[in-house]
């Protein structure tokens, strides 16, 4: 459940920023809640976390499920079900699907022939807070924590910069592929003349978002041509926040990745 954020004065924010100017970027509990709502909007066009969501997008990922679009073909859905099983023991979800999810993940198999009924079983399990927590934990370990680590290694100082890398890792992955986040970072650094620790961070992030847009509109991977061009609004929404100087993610934030304004303001839902 979203929590109300404490009031932050402008003077207090300036003092905090100056005090932390030379420190590695961190994300407070309150900023993490804002970032979670922001990511939900960028992924699913709603601030309400989509734990029960399950669809087949026909883009080589098999089913994508839950708050992180966890893929059956990439092994992420298996990680969630395995984490849930470790918490609660056998359930109908794990009894029916744990073994087959392990297999299709290992094989990077996008077929769903052996996963009949998985969307319904996933949605039913999402009524359990322990399954929702399993999704939260996998999202954090697989995507948020590595994004925060990468931000620190690059020299990024703003929470918005972390959010940009987090959303990018969720969509592009963290592999050696030419369309993945490491490749985007490398190309951006070449074109910007250095990392965010060597050139102005705002300049580097703007160049990164341009590079990401170019990749989404013309991906090298054939399977993404049917979906990625329609998600450019995610990048445009982040670019708007960057242009407005929303570096600390201090709410309220209004973002519009898919044509409808969405208010990111924890505690108001």
C-alpha positions in Angstrom: 0.0 0.0 0.0 1.2 3.5 -0.9 2.2 5.7 2.0 1.8 9.4 2.4 5.1 11.3 1.9 6.5 13.8 4.4 6.4 17.5 3.5 9.8 18.7 2.2 10.5 22.4 2.1 12.5 24.0 -0.7 15.2 25.2 1.7 15.4 21.8 3.3 15.7 20.2 -0.1 18.6 22.5 -1.2 20.5 21.8 2.0 20.0 18.0 1.5 21.2 18.3 -2.1 24.3 20.3 -1.2 25.1 17.9 1.6 24.9 14.9 -0.7 26.5 16.4 -3.7 29.6 14.3 -3.4 27.9 11.2 -2.1 26.8 8.2 -4.2 23.2 8.5 -5.2 20.7 7.0 -2.9 16.9 6.5 -3.0 15.0 7.0 0.2 12.0 5.0 1.2 9.7 7.8 0.1 11.4 8.2 -3.2 11.3 4.5 -3.8 7.5 4.6 -3.4 7.3 7.4 -5.9 9.6 5.5 -8.3 7.4 2.4 -8.0 4.3 4.4 -9.0 6.2 6.1 -11.8 7.3 2.7 -13.2 3.8 1.3 -13.0 2.6 4.2 -15.1 5.5 3.8 -17.6 4.8 0.1 -17.9 1.1 -0.2 -17.5 -0.4 3.3 -17.7 -1.7 3.2 -14.1 -0.4 4.0 -10.7 -2.1 0.8 -9.4 0.5 -2.0 -9.3 -0.5 -4.8 -11.7 0.3 -7.9 -9.7 -2.3 -10.0 -11.4 -1.6 -8.9 -15.0 -0.8 -11.7 -17.4 -0.7 -11.4 -21.2 1.0 -12.9 -24.3 2.6 -10.2 -26.4 4.1 -12.4 -29.2 7.5 -10.8 -28.9 9.7 -13.8 -27.9 9.0 -13.5 -24.2 6.1 -15.9 -23.9 3.8 -14.7 -21.2 4.6 -11.5 -19.4 3.2 -11.3 -15.9 2.9 -9.1 -12.9 4.3 -5.7 -11.9 7.6 -6.2 -13.8 6.2 -7.9 -17.0 8.1 -11.0 -15.8 8.7 -13.2 -18.8 8.3 -16.9 -18.9 10.9 -17.3 -21.7 13.5 -15.3 -19.8 13.1 -17.1 -16.5 11.7 -14.2 -14.5 8.3 -15.8 -14.0 10.1 -18.9 -12.7 12.0 -16.7 -10.2 8.8 -15.3 -8.8 7.1 -18.6 -8.4 10.2 -20.2 -6.9 10.5 -17.3 -4.4 6.8 -17.8 -3.5 7.3 -21.5 -3.1 10.2 -20.9 -0.8 8.0 -18.7 1.4 4.8 -20.8 1.6 5.6 -24.2 0.4 3.6 -26.0 -2.3 0.6 -24.2 -3.9 -1.5 -24.9 -6.9 0.7 -22.5 -8.8 3.9 -24.1 -7.9 2.6 -27.7 -8.3 1.4 -27.1 -11.8 3.9 -24.7 -13.2 7.2 -24.5 -11.3 8.9 -27.4 -13.3 7.7 -26.2 -16.7 8.6 -22.6 -15.9 12.1 -23.8 -15.1 12.3 -25.6 -18.4 11.0 -22.9 -20.7 13.2 -20.3 -18.9 16.3 -22.5 -19.3 15.5 -23.0 -23.0 14.4 -19.4 -23.6 11.3 -20.9 -25.0 8.6 -18.4 -25.9 5.9 -21.0 -26.6 3.1 -21.2 -24.1 1.7 -24.6 -25.1 2.6 -26.2 -21.8 1.5 -23.2 -19.8 -2.3 -23.4 -20.3 -4.1 -21.8 -17.4 -1.1 -19.9 -16.2 -2.6 -16.4 -16.5 -5.6 -17.5 -14.4 -3.4 -19.2 -11.8 -1.1 -16.2 -11.6 -4.0 -13.8 -11.1 -5.4 -16.0 -8.3 -2.1 -16.2 -6.5 -1.8 -12.4 -6.6 -4.6 -12.2 -4.0 -2.0 -13.5 -1.5 0.2 -10.7 -0.1 3.1 -13.2 0.0 3.0 -13.7 -3.7 2.9 -9.9 -4.2 5.9 -9.6 -2.0 7.7 -12.2 -4.1 7.1 -10.1 -7.1 8.4 -7.0 -5.3 11.5 -8.9 -4.3 12.3 -10.2 -7.8 11.7 -6.8 -9.3 14.1 -5.3 -6.8 16.9 -7.9 -7.0 16.7 -8.3 -10.8 16.2 -4.7 -11.9 16.1 -2.0 -9.2 19.3 -2.9 -7.2 21.4 -3.4 -10.4 20.1 -0.1 -11.8 21.0 1.7 -8.6 24.5 0.1 -8.6 25.0 1.1 -12.3 23.9 4.6 -11.5 26.5 4.9 -8.8 29.3 3.4 -11.0 28.4 5.9 -13.7 28.5 8.8 -11.3 24.8 9.7 -11.5 23.6 11.8 -8.6 19.9 12.2 -9.1 17.0 9.9 -8.3 15.5 10.7 -11.7 18.7 9.4 -13.3 18.2 6.1 -11.4 14.6 6.0 -12.5 15.7 6.4 -16.2 18.1 3.5 -15.9 15.6 1.4 -14.0 13.0 1.8 -16.6 15.5 1.2 -19.4 16.8 -2.0 -17.7 13.3 -3.3 -17.4 12.6 -2.9 -21.1 16.0 -3.4 -22.7 17.5 -6.0 -20.3 21.0 -6.2 -18.9 22.7 -8.5 -21.4 25.3 -8.2 -24.1 22.7 -7.6 -26.8 23.2 -4.5 -29.0 19.8 -3.2 -27.8 20.4 -3.8 -24.1 21.1 -1.2 -21.4 24.9 -1.7 -21.3 25.1 -1.1 -25.1 22.9 2.0 -24.7 25.1 3.3 -22.0 28.3 2.7 -24.0 26.9 4.5 -27.1 25.6 7.4 -25.0 29.0 7.8 -23.3 30.8 7.8 -26.6 28.5 10.5 -28.1 28.3 12.6 -24.9 32.1 12.6 -24.5 32.1 10.9 -21.1 30.1 9.4 -18.3 27.8 11.4 -16.1 30.7 11.7 -13.7 32.8 13.5 -16.4 30.1 15.5 -18.3 27.0 17.3 -16.9 24.5 14.6 -15.8 21.6 16.4 -17.5 23.5 16.5 -20.8 24.3 12.8 -20.5 20.8 11.7 -19.6 19.3 13.7 -22.5 21.7 12.0 -24.8 20.8 8.6 -23.3 17.1 9.2 -23.8 17.7 10.2 -27.5 19.8 7.0 -27.9 17.0 4.9 -26.3 14.4 6.5 -28.6 16.4 5.6 -31.6 16.7 2.0 -30.4 13.0 1.7 -29.7 12.0 3.0 -33.1 14.6 0.9 -35.0 15.6 -2.1 -32.9 18.2 -4.6 -34.2 16.2 -7.5 -32.8 13.4 -8.6 -35.1 11.0 -9.6 -32.4 10.8 -6.1 -30.9 9.7 -4.4 -34.1 6.1 -5.2 -33.3 6.1 -3.7 -29.8 8.9 -1.3 -29.0 8.0 1.6 -31.4 4.7 1.9 -29.5 6.5 2.5 -26.2 8.4 5.6 -27.1 6.0 7.5 -24.9 7.8 6.0 -21.9 11.0 7.8 -23.0 9.1 11.0 -23.8 7.6 11.0 -20.3 11.0 10.7 -18.7 12.4 13.4 -20.9 9.6 15.7 -19.8 10.6 15.1 -16.2 14.2 15.8 -17.0 13.3 19.0 -18.8 11.2 20.1 -15.9 14.1 19.5 -13.5 12.3 16.8 -11.4 15.6 15.4 -10.3 14.5 14.3 -6.8 11.2 12.8 -7.9 9.4 15.1 -5.4 5.7 14.5 -6.0 3.3 15.3 -7.3 4.5 14.3 -10.8 2.3 14.3 -13.8 3.4 11.9 -16.6 1.7 11.0 -19.9 3.4 8.1 -21.6 0.3 6.9 -23.5 -1.8 10.0 -24.1 -3.6 10.3 -20.7 -2.1 12.3 -17.9 -1.4 10.2 -14.8 -0.7 11.7 -11.4 2.1 10.1 -9.4 1.4 11.2 -5.8 1.5 8.4 -3.2 -1.0 8.8 -0.4 -3.7 10.3 -2.6 -5.2 7.1 -4.0 
